[in-house]
């Protein structure tokens, strides 16, 4: 789930509150234009705001101010936009919310900006895995239909300029899992014959397997885990467990067509909701508790050993478990090292997107310099070097993949995660395949057959100089981009959290807006959270109540009988 979805999990008491971090245009008349941008907190390298303003002034002599404001939840943003009390040039929100905004006519498309060639950075460098604009409809955003107020349909890629994306998976500390429930593992048929080191390896393998989600229900992991206090994210986990056979290639019920599996993943009819609800209620008996934003901290401090996590938070937690300081410069000593792993189980995962969209304005707005500078700021964020800066700042993964004219993103990945010495290194490494993410072509738009990359420090602080050569080994129009790393190392574990591997991409499913079933999903989640009492407790309560009612009945009868006897005795005494 996304950074913005994470913000949607805070207390409802904060709804309707905005947190502007810069002054509004009414407070100053020193600027020619004000670009109002709304985003989640801590989700941008704010130095980019200043550098954009300086670039425009040096080039055009215009003083442009980016008024960058933040919100706590997607719903807060929605309510603000709906009331029309405040207008914005750009808003960043989650995929499901953009579908809702487009359906209600609150945002407009980027067709005009594309036609005017206002987004060269984005269109040249966005990963075609995520969004395509060549008519192929091959990107993940292209697969999401948007219903427009006119009754027409469009695809989400034209209403969303991608910002960050990632997966929802399982973050865990295998050593702590074993230590917490050591006796259970020692007596388990699968684990009891293994050494402790082999047990740890098996735990890692089990969470990565087709049974990865099912392990959350496994008594071996009882009390070691927390799950997201988020109806969308936890519903996704419930869907994978409830409809497991439809996603398992080894099952006779497996849906061979990706689109069919994605439809199954999005099922939210009444029967499915009830089934998922019961599945999640069963899960509650095996967990430590629910968490909103504390999971990424709790798993580093050892409070929990397993967490349903967003990939960006996983990158952060893995780094904090490896480094001893907030600047990530001092490595922990071996005794205090917290080796965390993030996996997307073979069964699949939810893939989420956060993207920028354009709030609807009057027609004249789209011919103004205000509009042009707003789109230019958005495209400035998609300059590959700036995208690298943003990734480094917040730990999430940018939509930018770079092309053969700009190798910034591939350079960043090689610099950060490849632990080899480059070409000619004969040591054994795990090969992590990212071929799906890049689309390198020559000046004529033809796929490259070979690419040579000389790695540089993205921040220019130290020399690198390693050389990597990639070729189209399969002659399929794709260079084989395989990162050499040790998947048990800090670099390897971080890479897995930052990007899914090529072999996993056909198991990544897009969760759409629940539409008319949203209220039913909300009710389901309330039922899951309400902590229904176990059956045996209900039986005891019923027996107690029946007994108590019986006791009261008997008590009244006995009391009435005693009163009658007293009256009779009183009369006999009066006669005597």
C-alpha positions in Angstrom: 0.0 0.0 0.0 1.0 3.5 -0.7 2.4 6.3 1.3 -0.9 8.1 0.8 -2.9 5.1 1.8 -0.8 4.9 4.9 -1.9 8.5 5.7 -5.5 7.3 5.3 -5.1 5.2 8.4 -4.8 7.9 11.0 -7.6 8.7 13.4 -10.8 10.1 11.8 -10.6 13.1 14.3 -8.0 14.6 11.9 -10.2 14.5 8.9 -10.7 18.0 7.4 -7.4 19.3 8.7 -4.8 20.5 6.2 -1.2 21.3 7.2 0.2 24.0 4.9 3.9 24.3 5.1 4.3 27.4 3.0 2.5 30.7 3.1 -0.3 31.3 0.6 -0.4 33.9 -2.1 -2.4 36.3 0.0 0.5 36.8 2.3 2.9 38.2 -0.3 2.9 39.9 -3.7 6.5 39.2 -4.5 5.8 36.4 -7.0 4.5 36.3 -10.6 2.8 32.9 -10.1 2.0 30.6 -7.3 1.7 26.9 -8.0 -0.5 25.2 -5.4 0.6 21.6 -4.9 -1.1 19.2 -2.4 0.6 16.0 -1.3 1.1 13.7 1.7 3.5 14.6 4.5 7.2 13.7 4.2 6.8 12.6 0.7 9.2 14.9 -1.3 12.7 16.2 -1.2 11.8 19.8 -0.6 15.0 21.1 -2.0 13.5 20.3 -5.4 10.9 23.0 -4.7 13.6 25.7 -4.4 15.7 24.4 -7.2 12.7 24.5 -9.6 11.9 28.1 -8.6 15.6 29.1 -9.1 15.7 27.4 -12.5 12.6 29.2 -13.8 13.9 32.6 -12.6 17.3 32.1 -14.2 15.7 31.0 -17.5 12.6 33.2 -17.8 13.1 36.0 -15.2 9.8 34.9 -13.7 9.4 34.5 -9.9 7.4 31.3 -9.4 6.5 30.1 -5.9 5.6 26.4 -5.3 3.1 26.6 -2.4 3.5 23.0 -1.1 0.7 21.9 1.3 0.1 18.5 2.9 -2.8 16.5 4.0 -3.3 13.5 6.3 -5.6 11.3 4.3 -6.9 10.8 0.8 -10.4 11.4 2.3 -9.2 14.8 3.7 -8.0 15.8 0.3 -11.3 14.6 -1.3 -13.4 16.6 1.1 -11.3 19.7 0.5 -11.5 19.4 -3.3 -15.2 18.6 -3.1 -16.1 21.7 -1.2 -14.2 24.0 -3.6 -13.1 26.2 -0.8 -9.5 25.9 -1.9 -8.2 25.3 -5.4 -5.0 23.6 -6.4 -2.9 23.2 -9.5 -1.6 19.7 -8.7 -2.7 17.0 -6.3 -1.0 13.8 -5.5 -3.1 10.9 -4.3 -3.7 7.1 -4.5 -4.9 5.2 -7.5 -8.3 4.3 -6.2 -8.9 8.0 -5.2 -8.0 9.2 -8.7 -10.6 6.9 -10.1 -13.2 8.4 -7.8 -12.1 12.0 -8.6 -12.3 11.3 -12.4 -15.7 9.7 -12.1 -17.0 12.8 -10.3 -15.4 15.2 -12.7 -13.1 16.7 -10.0 -9.9 16.1 -12.1 -9.2 16.4 -15.7 -6.9 14.5 -18.1 -3.4 15.1 -19.2 -4.3 14.7 -22.9 -3.8 18.5 -23.4 -0.4 18.5 -21.7 0.7 15.6 -23.7 -0.5 17.2 -27.0 1.4 20.4 -26.1 4.6 18.4 -25.3 4.7 19.8 -21.8 5.9 16.5 -20.2 9.1 15.4 -22.1 10.8 14.0 -19.0 7.9 11.8 -17.9 7.0 10.5 -21.3 10.7 9.7 -22.2 11.6 8.1 -18.9 8.5 6.5 -17.3 8.8 2.8 -17.1 6.7 1.2 -19.8 5.9 -1.5 -17.2 3.9 1.1 -15.3 2.5 3.4 -18.0 2.6 3.5 -21.8 1.5 6.2 -24.3 2.1 4.4 -27.6 -1.3 2.9 -27.9 -0.2 -0.6 -26.7 -2.0 -0.3 -23.3 0.8 -2.4 -21.9 1.4 -0.5 -18.6 -0.2 -1.3 -15.3 -1.9 2.1 -15.2 -3.3 1.5 -18.6 -5.3 -1.5 -17.4 -7.4 0.6 -15.0 -10.5 2.0 -16.6 -11.8 5.4 -15.6 -15.5 6.1 -15.8 -16.1 9.7 -16.8 -19.2 11.9 -15.9 -20.1 11.9 -19.6 -20.5 8.1 -19.6 -17.3 7.6 -21.7 -14.3 5.7 -20.5 -10.6 6.4 -20.5 -7.5 4.8 -18.9 -6.0 5.9 -15.7 -2.6 6.7 -17.2 -4.2 9.8 -18.8 -5.5 11.0 -15.4 -2.4 10.1 -13.4 1.2 11.1 -13.8 2.9 8.4 -11.8 4.9 9.4 -8.7 5.8 6.5 -6.5 4.7 2.8 -6.6 5.4 -0.4 -4.7 3.9 -3.6 -3.4 2.3 -4.9 -0.2 4.3 -7.9 1.1 5.6 -9.5 4.2 8.5 -8.0 6.3 10.0 -10.4 8.9 12.9 -11.2 11.1 13.4 -14.9 10.7 15.8 -15.2 13.7 13.3 -13.5 16.0 10.4 -15.6 14.7 12.4 -18.8 15.6 13.4 -17.5 19.0 9.9 -16.4 20.0 8.3 -19.7 19.2 11.3 -22.0 19.5 9.5 -24.9 21.2 6.8 -24.9 18.5 9.4 -25.1 15.7 11.4 -27.8 17.6 8.3 -30.1 17.6 7.0 -29.3 14.1 7.4 -32.2 11.6 8.8 -29.9 8.9 11.3 -28.1 11.1 12.4 -30.4 14.0 15.1 -32.2 12.1 16.7 -29.0 10.9 19.6 -27.1 12.5 18.8 -23.5 13.7 20.5 -22.1 10.7 18.5 -24.3 8.4 15.3 -23.4 10.3 15.9 -19.7 9.6 16.5 -20.5 5.9 13.3 -22.5 5.8 11.3 -19.7 7.3 12.6 -17.3 4.6 11.7 -19.8 1.9 8.2 -20.5 3.4 7.3 -16.8 3.5 8.4 -16.5 -0.2 6.5 -19.5 -1.3 2.9 -20.0 -2.6 2.0 -20.6 1.1 3.5 -17.2 2.1 0.3 -15.7 3.2 -1.1 -18.9 4.7 1.8 -18.8 7.1 0.1 -15.8 8.8 -2.6 -18.3 9.9 0.0 -21.0 10.9 0.1 -21.6 14.7 4.0 -21.7 14.3 3.9 -17.9 13.9 1.2 -17.2 16.6 1.7 -13.9 18.5 4.8 -12.8 16.5 3.1 -10.7 13.9 1.0 -7.5 13.4 -1.2 -6.7 10.4 -2.3 -3.4 8.9 -5.2 -1.5 10.4 -6.3 -0.8 6.9 -9.4 -2.3 5.3 -8.0 -2.2 1.7 -4.6 -3.7 2.5 -5.8 -6.4 4.9 -8.8 -7.2 2.6 -6.2 -7.9 -0.2 -4.4 -10.4 2.1 -7.8 -12.0 3.0 -8.6 -12.3 -0.8 -5.3 -14.2 -1.4 -6.1 -16.6 1.4 -9.8 -17.0 0.7 -9.4 -17.5 -3.0 -6.0 -19.1 -2.8 -6.7 -21.8 -5.4 -7.4 -19.3 -8.1 -3.9 -17.8 -7.8 -2.0 -21.0 -7.2 -0.6 -22.5 -10.5 -0.5 -25.9 -8.9 -4.3 -25.9 -8.3 -6.9 -27.2 -10.8 -8.8 -23.9 -10.1 -5.9 -21.7 -11.2 -6.9 -18.9 -13.5 -4.4 -18.9 -16.3 -5.3 -15.5 -17.7 -3.8 -12.6 -15.8 -6.9 -10.4 -16.3 -9.1 -13.1 -14.9 -6.9 -13.3 -11.8 -7.0 -9.5 -11.4 -10.8 -9.6 -11.6 -10.8 -12.3 -8.9 -8.5 -10.2 -6.8 -11.0 -7.3 -7.1 -14.1 -9.4 -6.2 -16.2 -7.6 -3.6 -19.7 -9.1 -3.9 -21.6 -9.8 -0.7 -20.6 -13.5 -0.6 -16.9 -12.7 -1.1 -17.0 -10.0 1.5 -18.5 -12.3 4.1 -16.0 -15.1 3.2 -13.0 -12.7 3.6 -14.5 -11.3 6.8 -14.6 -14.8 8.4 -11.1 -15.5 7.1 -9.7 -12.4 8.7 -11.5 -13.0 11.9 -9.7 -16.4 12.0 -6.4 -14.6 11.4 -7.0 -12.3 14.5 -6.4 -15.2 16.8 -2.9 -15.6 15.5 -1.6 -12.0 15.6 -0.1 -9.7 18.2 -2.3 -6.9 17.1 -3.2 -4.3 14.5 -1.0 -1.3 13.7 -1.2 1.9 11.6 2.3 3.2 11.2 4.2 1.6 14.1 5.0 -1.7 12.4 8.1 -0.3 10.7 9.5 0.7 14.1 8.2 -2.3 16.1 9.9 -4.8 13.8 13.3 -3.0 14.2 13.0 -2.8 18.0 11.9 -6.4 18.2 8.4 -5.9 19.5 7.1 -7.9 16.6 8.8 -10.4 14.2 6.4 -10.3 11.2 4.6 -7.5 9.6 2.3 -6.9 6.6 4.3 -4.0 5.1 4.4 -1.6 2.3 7.6 -1.9 0.3 8.7 1.7 1.0 8.4 1.1 4.7 10.3 -2.1 4.3 13.2 -0.3 2.7 13.3 2.1 5.7 13.1 -0.7 8.3 15.8 -2.8 6.6 18.1 0.2 6.6 17.5 1.0 10.2 18.1 -2.6 11.2 21.5 -2.4 9.4 22.7 1.1 10.4 23.2 2.3 13.9 22.6 6.0 13.2 19.9 8.1 11.6 22.2 9.2 8.8 22.8 5.6 7.7 26.6 5.9 7.8 27.5 3.8 10.9 26.9 0.1 10.5 25.7 -1.8 13.5 28.0 -4.3 15.1 27.1 -8.0 14.4 25.6 -8.5 17.8 23.1 -5.7 17.3 22.4 -6.3 13.6 18.6 -6.7 12.8 18.5 -8.7 9.6 15.0 -8.1 8.1 13.6 -9.6 4.9 10.8 -8.4 2.7 9.1 -10.8 0.3 6.3 -10.9 -2.2 4.9 -14.4 -1.8 4.7 -16.4 -5.1 0.9 -16.3 -4.9 1.1 -12.6 -5.7 0.7 -9.2 -4.2 -1.2 -5.9 -4.4 0.7 -3.3 -6.5 -0.2 0.3 -5.5 0.4 3.6 -7.1 0.5 7.2 -6.0 0.2 9.8 -8.8 -0.3 13.5 -9.5 -3.5 14.6 -11.0 -5.0 17.9 -12.3 -8.0 19.4 -10.5 -10.6 20.7 -12.9 -10.5 24.4 -13.7 -12.3 26.8 -16.0 -11.5 26.3 -19.7 -9.3 29.5 -19.9 -7.0 28.1 -17.2 -5.5 25.6 -19.6 -4.1 28.3 -21.8 -2.5 30.3 -19.0 1.2 30.4 -17.9 -0.1 29.3 -14.5 -1.1 26.0 -16.0 2.1 25.7 -18.1 4.4 26.3 -15.1 2.4 23.8 -13.0 2.9 21.0 -15.6 6.5 22.0 -15.9 7.0 21.6 -12.2 5.5 18.2 -12.4 7.8 17.3 -15.2 10.7 18.7 -13.3 10.1 16.1 -10.6 10.3 13.4 -13.3 13.8 14.5 -14.4 15.7 11.2 -13.7 18.2 12.9 -11.4 15.4 14.5 -9.4 13.5 11.2 -9.3 16.7 9.6 -7.8 16.8 12.4 -5.2 13.2 11.7 -4.2 13.7 8.0 -4.0 16.8 8.5 -1.8 14.7 10.8 0.4 11.6 8.8 1.1 12.6 5.1 0.4 9.7 4.6 -2.1 10.2 3.7 -5.7 9.8 6.2 -8.5 7.9 5.6 -11.8 11.0 6.7 -13.6 13.1 4.0 -15.3 15.3 6.2 -17.5 16.2 5.7 -21.1 19.4 5.3 -23.1 20.0 9.0 -23.1 19.8 9.2 -19.3 21.0 6.3 -17.2 20.5 8.0 -13.8 18.0 5.5 -12.4 19.9 2.4 -13.5 23.1 4.0 -12.3 21.5 4.6 -8.9 20.4 0.9 -8.7 23.9 -0.3 -9.6 25.6 2.0 -7.2 23.3 1.1 -4.3 22.6 -2.6 -4.8 25.1 -4.3 -7.1 27.9 -5.8 -4.9 30.1 -7.1 -7.7 33.1 -5.4 -9.3 31.3 -5.2 -12.7 32.3 -6.8 -15.9 34.9 -9.6 -15.5 34.0 -10.3 -11.9 34.1 -14.1 -11.6 32.7 -14.5 -8.1 29.3 -16.2 -7.5 26.3 -13.8 -7.1 22.6 -14.0 -7.0 21.2 -12.5 -10.2 18.2 -10.3 -9.6 16.3 -9.7 -12.9 15.0 -6.1 -13.5 14.7 -6.4 -17.3 11.0 -5.7 -17.2 11.5 -2.2 -15.8 13.7 -0.6 -18.4 13.1 0.1 -22.1 16.3 1.2 -23.7 16.1 2.3 -27.4 18.4 4.0 -29.9 17.9 7.4 -31.6 15.5 5.8 -34.0 13.4 4.2 -31.3 14.7 0.7 -31.9 15.5 -1.5 -28.9 19.2 -1.5 -28.0 21.1 -4.7 -28.5 23.9 -3.7 -26.1 24.3 -1.1 -23.4 27.5 -0.3 -21.4 27.2 1.6 -18.1 30.0 3.2 -16.2 28.8 3.7 -12.6 29.1 7.0 -10.9 28.3 8.2 -7.4 24.9 9.9 -7.8 26.0 12.5 -5.3 29.5 12.9 -6.6 31.1 12.3 -3.3 33.3 9.3 -4.2 34.6 7.5 -7.3 33.0 4.3 -8.5 34.1 3.5 -12.1 32.7 0.0 -12.3 31.6 -1.0 -15.8 28.6 -3.1 -16.6 27.6 -4.4 -20.1 24.1 -5.6 -20.8 22.9 -7.4 -23.9 19.6 -8.6 -25.4 20.5 -12.2 -24.7 17.1 -13.6 -25.8 16.7 -11.4 -28.8 13.3 -10.3 -27.5 13.8 -6.5 -27.7 14.8 -6.3 -24.0 18.2 -5.9 -22.5 18.9 -8.4 -19.8 19.3 -6.2 -16.8 20.4 -8.5 -13.9 21.8 -7.0 -10.7 24.6 -9.1 -9.2 24.1 -9.2 -5.4 23.9 -11.5 -2.4 20.2 -11.6 -1.5 21.1 -12.2 2.1 23.2 -9.1 2.3 21.8 -5.7 3.2 22.1 -4.5 -0.4 20.2 -7.6 -1.7 17.5 -7.4 0.9 17.0 -3.7 0.2 16.8 -4.3 -3.6 14.1 -6.9 -3.1 12.1 -4.4 -1.1 12.7 -1.6 -3.7 11.7 -3.5 -6.8 9.9 -6.8 -7.5 11.7 -9.2 -9.8 10.8 -10.0 -13.4 9.5 -13.4 -12.4 6.9 -11.8 -10.0 5.4 -9.2 -12.2 2.6 -11.4 -13.6 1.5 -12.0 -10.0 1.1 -8.3 -9.1 -2.6 -7.2 -9.1 -4.1 -3.8 -9.1 -6.9 -3.2 -6.6 -9.6 -0.8 -7.9 -11.9 1.5 -6.1 -14.7 -0.6 -4.4 -17.4 1.7 -5.8 -20.9 0.9 -4.6 -19.6 -1.8 -2.3 -17.4 0.6 -0.4 -19.9 0.8 2.5 -20.1 -3.0 2.7 -16.3 -3.2 2.9 -16.3 -0.6 5.7 -18.9 -2.7 7.6 -16.8 -5.9 7.0 -13.8 -4.2 8.5 -15.7 -3.0 11.5 -16.9 -6.5 12.1 -13.3 -7.8 11.9 -12.0 -5.1 14.3 -14.8 -5.5 16.8 -13.2 -8.6 18.3 -16.2 -11.0 18.3 -16.2 -13.4 21.3 -15.1 -17.0 20.8 -18.0 -19.6 20.6 -17.2 -21.1 24.0 -17.4 -17.8 25.7 -20.8 -17.1 24.0 -22.0 -20.5 25.2 -20.9 -19.8 28.8 -22.6 -16.4 28.7 -25.8 -18.0 27.4 -25.7 -20.7 30.1 -25.0 -18.0 32.7 -27.8 -15.8 31.6 -30.3 -18.7 31.4 -29.2 -19.8 34.9 -29.4 -16.3 36.2 -32.9 -15.8 34.8 -33.9 -19.2 36.2 -32.4 -18.2 39.6 -34.4 -14.9 39.5 -37.6 -16.8 38.7 -37.0 -19.4 41.5 -36.1 -16.6 43.9 -39.3 -14.8 43.2 -41.4 -18.0 43.6 -39.7 -18.9 46.9 -40.0 -15.3 48.2 -43.7 -15.3 47.3 -44.2 -18.6 49.0 -42.4 -17.4 52.2 -44.5 -14.2 52.3 -47.6 -16.3 52.0 -46.5 -18.6 54.8 -45.7 -15.6 57.0 -49.2 -14.2 56.5 -50.8 -17.5 57.4 -48.7 -17.8 60.5 -49.6 -14.2 61.4 -53.4 -15.0 61.1 -53.0 -18.2 63.2 -51.3 -16.1 65.9 -54.1 -13.5 65.8 -56.7 -16.3 66.3 -54.9 -17.7 69.2 
